[in-house]
Amino acid sequence: MKGNKHPYIILSAAMTIDGKIASKIGDPDLSDEEDWKAVHKLRTEVDAIMVGKGTILKDNPKLHINYYNHNGYYRIVLDSNLSIPINSRVIKYRPEVYPTIICITENVSMEKIKDFQLKNITIIKSGRGSRVDVVKLMQILYQKGIKKILLEGGGNLNWSFIKDNLVDEIRLTIAPWIVGGKDAISLVEGEGFTKMIESPRYILSDVNHRNNYLILKYKKVK
Ligand SMILES: NC(=O)c1ccc[n+]([C@@H]2O[C@H](COP(=O)([O-])OP(=O)(O)OC[C@H]3O[C@@H](n4cnc5c(N)ncnc54)[C@H](OP(=O)(O)O)[C@@H]3O)[C@@H](O)[C@H]2O)c1
């Protein structure tokens, strides 16, 4: 990324004490109302919210804002083969306020792309590999005027951003639950680093707690 401008990335997640962002069957219900309010507040401060295909398939989120008045932002989904259901809420729910961008690889057929474009979805192609090239994508989004992104998971997409050292800030809520399970998705999945020294470096910039929830903020060491 040297010399290239790219969006500021805030990774936001709620996780259990044991680092899981959903249970083994995909139950994601670990935030309380206060936490949702904080997430929605954060959404008012960015140009786009980004999630991976897995989160769309499991949770079918609207990625909207309650609690605050707001003019909207982009919803961005990374879906290499353009395979999310065309009736997903991220496509159907209030596109006039939250326009949706789906990021895919170069390998998707024009026919499939047209189906989504007919629903007013913007398609961005990034990379020729099996998955969306996130480094290249960051440059494309920046050029499109997207300067600040809230990365809302899930674990596999988080890894791609951590691996390439693209996360500038982390807002983490630790909920007072422990669910265990090797198949329960962790905050960061993927291949993982071999040594601790390979990890991007963060400093703890803020700590708060309420109702047994712990709220942590980290910033990347420049
Ligand atoms: N607690 C929280 O804060 C929170 C937040 C969000 C999600 N979640 C939970 O997380 C779970 C979903 O996480 P997940 O890890 O299964 O899915 P995910 O990270 O949402 O999506 C991963 C998928 O995105 C696609 N993708 C495209 N380009 C990618 C790239 N460069 N790197 C990584 N993925 C890329 C891949 O599918 P293709 O190869 O087909 O493109 C990949 O399988 C759900 O259970 C959800 O409830 C929890």
The ligand as a Tripos MOL2 file, in Angstrom:
@<TRIPOS>MOLECULE
LIG
   48    52     1     0     0
SMALL
NO_CHARGES

@<TRIPOS>ATOM
      1 N1        -20.3580  -10.2290   16.9960 N.am      1 LIG1
      2 C1        -20.0750   -9.4540   15.9940 C.2       1 LIG1
      3 O1        -19.6960   -8.2900   16.1680 O.2       1 LIG1
      4 C2        -20.2050   -9.9890   14.5930 C.ar      1 LIG1
      5 C3        -20.0380   -9.1150   13.5160 C.ar      1 LIG1
      6 C4        -20.1330   -9.6480   12.2320 C.ar      1 LIG1
      7 C5        -20.3540  -10.9950   12.0430 C.ar      1 LIG1
      8 N2        -20.4970  -11.8100   13.1170 N.ar      1 LIG1
      9 C6        -20.6990  -13.2580   12.9160 C.3       1 LIG1
     10 O2        -19.6660  -13.7590   12.1010 O.3       1 LIG1
     11 C7        -20.1580  -14.8940   11.3960 C.3       1 LIG1
     12 C8        -19.7140  -14.8010    9.9490 C.3       1 LIG1
     13 O3        -18.3180  -14.7710    9.8910 O.3       1 LIG1
     14 P1        -17.5510  -15.5980    8.7650 P.3       1 LIG1
     15 O4        -16.1350  -15.5370    9.1160 O.co2     1 LIG1
     16 O5        -18.2140  -16.9200    8.5850 O.co2     1 LIG1
     17 O6        -17.8880  -14.7900    7.4400 O.3       1 LIG1
     18 P2        -17.4600  -13.3300    6.9080 P.3       1 LIG1
     19 O7        -16.1310  -12.9610    7.3950 O.co2     1 LIG1
     20 O8        -18.6110  -12.4240    7.1190 O.co2     1 LIG1
     21 O9        -17.4100  -13.6130    5.3430 O.3       1 LIG1
     22 C9        -16.3670  -14.4100    4.8230 C.3       1 LIG1
     23 C10       -16.6290  -14.6250    3.3510 C.3       1 LIG1
     24 O10       -16.4500  -13.3890    2.6530 O.3       1 LIG1
     25 C11       -16.0070  -13.6880    1.3490 C.3       1 LIG1
     26 N3        -14.8040  -12.9310    1.0060 N.ar      1 LIG1
     27 C12       -14.6030  -12.2870   -0.1700 C.ar      1 LIG1
     28 N4        -13.3850  -11.7630   -0.2230 N.ar      1 LIG1
     29 C13       -12.7890  -12.0580    0.9600 C.ar      1 LIG1
     30 C14       -11.5020  -11.7950    1.4610 C.ar      1 LIG1
     31 N5        -10.5830  -11.1050    0.7810 N.pl3     1 LIG1
     32 N6        -11.1960  -12.2650    2.6870 N.ar      1 LIG1
     33 C15       -12.0960  -12.9520    3.4130 C.ar      1 LIG1
     34 N7        -13.3370  -13.2570    2.9720 N.ar      1 LIG1
     35 C16       -13.6890  -12.8060    1.7370 C.ar      1 LIG1
     36 C17       -15.6370  -15.1700    1.3270 C.3       1 LIG1
     37 O11       -16.6360  -15.8780    0.6170 O.3       1 LIG1
     38 P3        -16.3820  -16.0890   -0.9670 P.3       1 LIG1
     39 O12       -15.0580  -16.8010   -1.0820 O.co2     1 LIG1
     40 O13       -17.5330  -16.8570   -1.4500 O.co2     1 LIG1
     41 O14       -16.3130  -14.7160   -1.5160 O.co2     1 LIG1
     42 C18       -15.6490  -15.5780    2.7680 C.3       1 LIG1
     43 O15       -16.0640  -16.9130    2.9700 O.3       1 LIG1
     44 C19       -21.6550  -14.9030   11.5600 C.3       1 LIG1
     45 O16       -22.0370  -15.9490   12.4270 O.3       1 LIG1
     46 C20       -21.9620  -13.5700   12.1790 C.3       1 LIG1
     47 O17       -23.0450  -13.6290   13.0770 O.3       1 LIG1
     48 C21       -20.4450  -11.3380   14.3830 C.ar      1 LIG1
@<TRIPOS>BOND
     1     1     2 1
     2     2     3 2
     3     2     4 1
     4     4     5 ar
     5     4    48 ar
     6     5     6 ar
     7     6     7 ar
     8     7     8 ar
     9     8     9 1
    10     8    48 ar
    11     9    10 1
    12     9    46 1
    13    10    11 1
    14    11    12 1
    15    11    44 1
    16    12    13 1
    17    13    14 1
    18    14    15 2
    19    14    16 1
    20    14    17 1
    21    17    18 1
    22    18    19 2
    23    18    20 1
    24    18    21 1
    25    21    22 1
    26    22    23 1
    27    23    24 1
    28    23    42 1
    29    24    25 1
    30    25    26 1
    31    25    36 1
    32    26    27 ar
    33    26    35 ar
    34    27    28 ar
    35    28    29 ar
    36    29    30 ar
    37    29    35 ar
    38    30    31 1
    39    30    32 ar
    40    32    33 ar
    41    33    34 ar
    42    34    35 ar
    43    36    37 1
    44    36    42 1
    45    37    38 1
    46    38    39 2
    47    38    40 1
    48    38    41 1
    49    42    43 1
    50    44    45 1
    51    44    46 1
    52    46    47 1
@<TRIPOS>SUBSTRUCTURE
     1 LIG1         1 GROUP 0 **** ****
